[in-house]
Amino acid sequence: RTRMRAAKACLACRSRHMKCDSVEPKCTRCQLDAKTCIYTKSRRGGSHKLTPCKESPRMRDTSTASNGRTPGLETDFGSFESLASAPATEGLSYTNLYDDEPRNEPQEPDLISLYYRYFHSGHPIVLPSAHLLSRRKTNPSSLEHLIPVMEYIGAKFDAKIDSSKYEQIADKAISLAKLPANGFSVQTLVLYALAKHADDWYDIADIYVDRASNIALSIGMERREFAALHGEGASVLEESWRRTSWTLYMTDAAFAAIGHRPKHRLQNVDFVVDLPCEDLEYETGDIPSPRTFEEYDNREFLDEEDIIFSSMTYLIDAIRIASSTMSFKHTPYLSDSQGIIAADAKFVNWFLYLPRCKQEAVNEDGTVDETMFLALITLNIEKVLLHRPYSALAFSDIEARSKCTPPADQRQSRDMQRSILLHTAKVLEATTSTIMMFALPAPFIHHSPLAICALALAVMAQVSACKHVLRLSDKTTTDEKAKCRAEAYGIGRDRVRLGLGALRSAVHVWGLARRSVREVVGVSKELL
């Protein structure tokens, strides 16, 4: 005879036609949504036999539950005769005998899990998933604006989901209501700004990061004591506030840098927030005593065991350096001016004091350290922006149309010939380092979307290098030099392919990636 395993689903999941993992006493979805979880007793009858000639055509093997195990309920369907004798008050019918079977009806996607899987590691500021789940049970009202934004971002990563529906819900949650003046509202607005920016809505993103800044400054989030005062005695929540404060500062600065603006709103605000811990410590809840920027800025005097800071600390410092170089990029400096020399010294020092364990952005378990990844990308692309105007990597007319390309007054140097080889070498080094970061074992969509414009700039600089520096010319004097130049050109073209391929892998998620691919392809066709 045929025996079948039926996937048991709780009433809450069944009523919403959602997939249930059958975990007892409370399924995962009910835990996450803070719902009452009830399993009903099976009404499928006893261990009666079903003769082959009477076998229902609807009977089929059910799939295993989503967590990889088969629920323990095993049912034999009774004969039609015994079913017919069942009391009418039980309400049995031919169709409701199969209520507990998995259906082919649309399942509500687990958008919060998608958020944590794809986006959280690039910007780890909201509470770790277990702590968020706990807070949704104990204080759901504090997350009522944050959750829709997280769900919208999570929906972006599943091509089968119409994310516009969740975008409307998120937009309504934060646009039509006066958000409470607290840290969760700052998180909500910063995350929404990042998503809008990645979807190529720069102006809208600026509005939301501005709103986040208004709230943060009104509640003193830039001060050291904020985390303890509003941490509810929980070290993980205190760490979340520190991360939120610094991420607001970094987002404000990053948007300005990507837009090639000379300053940003929070540039001169005195942030005295303690430094975040390592991401793994945050996720596990093992929060150490926080360190300070006073320690970091004097790290050259620290003992070797104390010189290693968290990845987010290095990212914050990279953004600080980028912030400090914004204004003089808009001034016609000479290539050996004090401004450029000072900025270059900051770049060099940042790399010189970077511990070996942080230099490759790879964790001990082989996974990519996404925070360190963004820090390295940030510093390298700042080097490109600083040195390229004085290098041999000329900006083409078609490249000037790109939204990521600096404006004309930052692309042309009046001092092109002075130290041109030095600046060219530094641009090539930074360009290579940036593009090769995307050869690390992690999909592009796991990286922060702030990396999109950085990669586009690096690839276009590499295209210019292939055109103006690496390509064979009539000046090549020997066969050996010609061979070396041909090899270098081939490697350069491979980097262009790598960078363009990485950008293409994110086009189904972010609008900025789609536009960047079009622009990079246009520049490549024109020059190569």
Residue, then its C-alpha position, 0 to 999 in steps of 0.5 A: r500500500t502507499r503511505m504518505r507523509a503529510a506536512k503539518a502546518c499551524l493555523a496561523c500559517r494555513s490561514r495566510h496560505m504561508k509555508c510552515d516549518s512545523v517546529e513545535p511548540k511554536c513555528t519559526r514564522c509565528q515566533l518572528d511575527a509574534k503570533t499564537c501558534i496552534y496545531t490542530k489534531s489531524r482529521r484524516g482518519g485512522s489506520h484503515k486501508l485504502t484499496p488500490c481501486k479506490e485510491s484517490p487521484r489527489m493523493r501524492d507524496t508531499s515535499t519535506a519541510s523547508n528546514g530540511r526535515t520531514p515532519g513526524l506526522e505519518t498518516d494512512f487515509g481511511s477507506f471511503e466507507s469509514l469516512a462516509s460513516a463519520p459524524a456530520t458534525e465534524g464537518l468532514s468533506y472530500t476537500n478538507l481532508y487534504d487541508d494539511e497538505p502543502r498547497n501550490e498557492p502563493q506563499e508569503p515570502d520571508l522578507i526579513s530573512l532575505y534582508y539578513r541574508y543579503f543586506h545586513s552584512g554590508h550595513p550591520i546596524v539593526l539588531p542581530s536577527a535573534h535580538l530583533l525577533s525577541r524585541r518583536k515579541t516584547n516591544p513590537s511598536s518600537l519596530e513598526h516603521l523599521i520592519p516595513v523598510m527591512e521587508y522592502i529591502g529584502a524583497k529587492f533580492d528575490a526576482k520573483i517578488d514585486s518589490s514595488k508593493y513593499e516599497q509603497i508600504a515602506d514609503k507610507a510608513i515613514s512618509l505619512a507619519k511623524l516618526p518618533a524621535n528615537g534611534f529606531s527611526v534613525q535606523t529606518l531612515v538611513l536604511y531607506a536612504l541607502a536603498k533609494h540611493a542604490d536604486d539611482w534616486y540620489d535626490i530622494a536618498d538625500i532627503y531621507v538621510d537629512r531627516a535621519s540627521n535631524i532626528a539624530l542631532s535632536i536626540g544627541m545621538e552624536r554623543r558618547e552617552f547616548a548609547a548607555l542612556h537609551g540602551e535599556g541596559a542591553s549591551v547589544l542595543e547599545e552597540s546598535w546605537r553606536r553603529t547607527s550613529w556612525t553609519l549615519y555619518m558615513t552615509d551622509a559623507a558617502f552620498a556627498a563623495i559619490g555626488h562629488r560635492p565639496k562638503h556634507r552636512l555632518q562634516n563639522v559635527d563633533f561625533v564623540v561616539d565610542l567605536p563599534c566592535e567586530d561584526l561577529e561580536y555584535e552578531t553573537g552578543d559578545i560585546p566587549s568594552p568599547r574603544t575610542f577614537e582617541e586610542y585609534d588616532n594614537r595607534e602608532f604608540l600601542d602594543e602590537e596586541d592592542i593595535i587591531f581595531s574592528s573592521m567598522t573602525y577602519l571603515i569609519d576612518a576611511i570615510r573620515i579621510a574621504s570627508s577631509t579631502m572633499s573641499f580641495k578636490h574643487t580647488p585647482y591645486l598643482s600636482d605637488s601641492q600641500g593638499i594632495i601631499a597631505a591627503d596622500a599621506k593619510f591614505v598611505n598611513w591608513f594602509l601602513y597601520l592596517p593589521r595583516c588580518k585586515q588587509e584582505a577582507v577575508n575572515e578566518d572561516g573564509t567568508v568575506d568581511e563585508t565591512m572591511f571590504l567596503a573600507l578597502i574599496t573606499l580608500n582605493i577609490e579615493k586614491v583614484l579620484l585624487h590622482r587621476p586628474y594628474s595622471a595619463l588616464a585621461f577622461s573621455d567625453i563619453e565618460a563625462r556623461s556618467k553620473c559617477t564621473p567627477p565634474a569637469d573642474q575635477r577632471q582636468s589638471r592645469d599641471m598634467q605634465r608634472s609628476i605624471l608618471l607617479h600619479t599614473a602609477k598610483v591610479l593604476e595600483a588603486t584601480t587594480s586593487t579595487i577591481m580585484m576585490f570583486a574576485l573575492p569569494a562573495p556575490f556582488i549582491h552581498h556587498s554594500p550597494l555603495a560599492i556600485c559607483a566605486l566599481a564603475l569608476a574603477v572600471m572606467a579608469q581601467v578602460s582609460a589605462c588600456k587605451h592610453v597606457l597599456r595599448l601597444s604604440d609606435k614608440t615600443t622599441t623592442d620585441e620584448k617590450a612589445k610582448c610585456r605591453a601586450e601581456a599588460y594590456g590583456i591583463g587590463r582587459d581581463r580586469v575590465r571584464l571582471g568589473l563589468g561582470a560584477l556590475r552585471s550581477a547586481v542589475h536585477v537588484w539595484g537601479l544604480a547597477r543597471r545604469s552603471v553597466r550601460e555607462v561602462v559598456g558605452v565607455s568601453k565600446e568607445l575606447l576599446 
